[in-house]
Amino acid sequence: MYLKKPYSNERNGVQDYHKGVRMRIFTIIAFLILSSTITFSQPHDVYEVYAIEYAKDSAWVPVSEIALEANSKDSVTFSYYVWFLKGDNGRKILVDAGFGFLEDTIKHRGYYRKYQRPDLALQRINVHADEITDVIITHPHVDHIGGLQLFTKATIWMQKNDFAYFVGGAWQKGASHLGLDKQDVSKIIQANLDGRLQLVDGDSIEIIPGIRVFIGSKHSYESQHLLVSSKTEKVLLASDDCWFYYNLDYLLPVPMTFDAHAYVAQLRRMKTLVADTQLIVPGHDPLVLSRFHQVAKGVVRIR
């Protein structure tokens, strides 16, 4: 009888020990499952999206000059943007490179006011040119590709057919090179020679995780616009495939297009690509700065 008690206590102690181990194992497994669930429920390859105004036109023009067959008697002025995408995947992406002219050259030409070189405009949100991992060129008009040489470490993305026309067909006799600059041809060719150019061939292609490009507006020979995954919704950066909200609202093409019917067709499609059409961002409308939250002077976050 004397030996039974300690034996019983030892047995109970072993049972309690094993019970405690089982509980700890269960707790760890439950924690791992919960952590896994939380991890997988979080979106990956999503971006913060910013519009940065780096210049503004000095003149006002009738609405009829930005939208064919417009009935409005109002006037508009152009804003010039680059768009910055900060990814949770570590990528820092610039959509278009803006003008690369020196400030004195811009001032001398008299076309623009409030001009700031695009790489310097990025510094308003504490981003520097050598941090940019990718530059997506929506089309090679001078106000979208002219600053390419400012971002020497970035991979460049451009539509293959747009590139071919820009460096070749545009300069043939009788072809249109309106909005293009010969100096920019050498910049994109040099990027290609340096192995930094990635040519995109076609429509509705995910070129970078979370970023899909679309073509068809024919603003340039093969311009493209972007559908970007953000933390809560999709954002469509139209660039010049939609100049102003007016073009989108009234489904009217811009004067600069190879195919006005294709331009309108893409405006219609844009409205089907996002859940909220307020997140379709036109390429030159000053109203962009008043429709979204300002985070710095001339910079708004799109959401």
Summary of the structure (lengths in Angstrom):
residues: 303
radius of gyration: 26.8
end to end distance: 77.7
largest distance: 113.7
contacts: 967
relative contact order: 0.14
helix: 38%
strand: 24%
